């Protein structure tokens, strides 16, 4: 199947840099297994990168050919670091509000006697709240 980044498997390939149509690292069944077991594309990318890193670590050799050199252990470490980044992103996405709302926290403060405003600041008691003041204010009915 040709590489298509608009699908879940294609986006997973994009995240793990497995975009070659001629020689992909993982076949479609393996990508589907990662997606099914891990539950999200980023978590599937973490598992796929760790799988590639483990394969590189198993080889764990330095290959030199003419002017080209590869180091399996270093590549494995880099892939693990990228997997850690994707894991942190997946954790953040799963804990963030999903409806675009921001989380708010409200502290409830008990109302104490002697205070007459919501800010709980002391103020002079208005005449209409003074006990026995009914009918003693400036406008008596």
Phi and psi in degrees as a GROMACS rama.xvg file:
@    title "Ramachandran Plot"
@    xaxis  label "Phi"
@    yaxis  label "Psi"
@TYPE xy
-68.8399  152.696  UNK-2
-64.6073  125.771  UNK-3
-137.853  101.534  UNK-4
-68.8705  -4.91847  UNK-5
-83.3742  -10.5741  UNK-6
-95.1205  164.269  UNK-7
-61.6869  -45.0683  UNK-8
-65.4421  -38.0018  UNK-9
-67.1614  -40.3438  UNK-10
-66.8476  -37.8616  UNK-11
-60.5325  -44.256  UNK-12
-58.7153  -41.3882  UNK-13
-61.9942  -44.0615  UNK-14
-64.133  -33.782  UNK-15
-100.538  7.80976  UNK-16
59.5196  40.6693  UNK-17
-110.148  65.6001  UNK-18
-105.362  6.22062  UNK-19
-78.4699  124.561  UNK-20
-75.2031  -29.8681  UNK-21
-80.6873  -34.8145  UNK-22
-144.419  73.3351  UNK-23
-70.6811  153.556  UNK-24
-70.7667  -44.213  UNK-25
-117.015  144.596  UNK-26
-86.5565  174.296  UNK-27
-61.3348  -36.7295  UNK-28
-65.9573  -38.881  UNK-29
-67.0208  -41.7932  UNK-30
-63.3327  -41.7975  UNK-31
-61.8987  -37.7962  UNK-32
-65.3038  -43.4476  UNK-33
-59.2588  -47.5114  UNK-34
-63.3912  -42.1165  UNK-35
-68.0524  -47.872  UNK-36
-71.941  -35.5972  UNK-37
-89.1939  -22.6703  UNK-38
86.4329  -16.9641  UNK-39
-146.544  159.147  UNK-40
-64.9454  -42.943  UNK-41
-66.7343  -39.2459  UNK-42
-67.998  -34.8795  UNK-43
-65.3374  -37.5571  UNK-44
-64.9276  -38.6292  UNK-45
-58.9885  -49.6046  UNK-46
-64.3541  -41.1224  UNK-47
-64.7281  -43.7955  UNK-48
-64.4232  -38.3483  UNK-49
-65.9804  -34.4883  UNK-50
-65.6086  -44.4674  UNK-51
-63.3071  -43.0749  UNK-52
-61.4534  -41.2796  UNK-53
-63.4336  -40.2816  UNK-54
-63.3267  -41.5365  UNK-55
-65.7665  -38.0857  UNK-56
-67.8595  -34.8369  UNK-57
-63.1193  -35.9613  UNK-58
-73.4049  -43.6383  UNK-59
30.1257  54.3336  UNK-60
-136.173  158.17  UNK-61
-99.2849  125.596  UNK-62
-113.131  127.981  UNK-63
-121.104  130.458  UNK-64
-143.442  114.199  UNK-65
54.3979  -115.635  UNK-66
-100.722  9.22757  UNK-67
-109.189  135.74  UNK-68
-135.333  138.085  UNK-69
-124.898  147.337  UNK-70
-131.817  104.953  UNK-71
-61.0571  -39.0988  UNK-72
-66.5437  -41.921  UNK-73
-66.5196  -41.5135  UNK-74
-63.0573  -40.6644  UNK-75
-60.3575  -42.9106  UNK-76
-64.0399  -41.011  UNK-77
-65.8416  -40.2853  UNK-78
-65.8239  -37.865  UNK-79
-65.5109  -37.6257  UNK-80
-65.3727  -41.7073  UNK-81
-65.1636  -39.1357  UNK-82
-61.4658  -38.5516  UNK-83
-64.5223  -37.5745  UNK-84
-63.8318  -46.8714  UNK-85
-63.6783  -36.7674  UNK-86
-64.7546  -43.0853  UNK-87
-63.0374  -40.4576  UNK-88
-64.2424  -42.0594  UNK-89
-64.5109  -40.8271  UNK-90
-61.8629  -43.4481  UNK-91
-65.4739  -39.839  UNK-92
-66.2329  -35.7376  UNK-93
-75.4236  -24.2378  UNK-94
-95.7273  -11.043  UNK-95
-77.4435  150.269  UNK-96
-59.9007  138.297  UNK-97
-88.9164  -16.7535  UNK-98
-95.3634  10.9152  UNK-99
85.4839  -5.04572  UNK-100
-77.541  153.069  UNK-101
-95.6604  150.937  UNK-102
-77.214  137.26  UNK-103
-124.513  146.988  UNK-104
-124.035  136.557  UNK-105
-125.731  130.541  UNK-106
-100.603  125.67  UNK-107
-90.3917  127.013  UNK-108
-109.851  127.833  UNK-109
-67.1039  143.848  UNK-110
-78.3424  126.765  UNK-111
-107.113  150.227  UNK-112
-67.4156  147.391  UNK-113
95.9465  -9.34923  UNK-114
-114.279  140.534  UNK-115
-119.011  1.67655  UNK-116
-125.516  160.512  UNK-117
-64.1039  -24.8721  UNK-118
-77.627  -5.68094  UNK-119
58.9152  39.4794  UNK-120
-103.344  146.652  UNK-121
-76.3679  132.689  UNK-122
-140.841  163.398  UNK-123
-65.9428  136.077  UNK-124
-70.7831  126.118  UNK-125
-64.0071  155.289  UNK-126
-58.9555  -32.8325  UNK-127
-77.3131  -10.9833  UNK-128
-100.914  -5.68384  UNK-129
-71.851  129.907  UNK-130
-57.3861  132.373  UNK-131
79.2547  10.1453  UNK-132
-90.7684  -2.33482  UNK-133
-62.1008  126.5  UNK-134
82.6138  5.08588  UNK-135
-110.828  3.47333  UNK-136
-80.7363  -176.607  UNK-137
-64.2352  -28.358  UNK-138
-114.178  96.5276  UNK-139
-94.1996  131.545  UNK-140
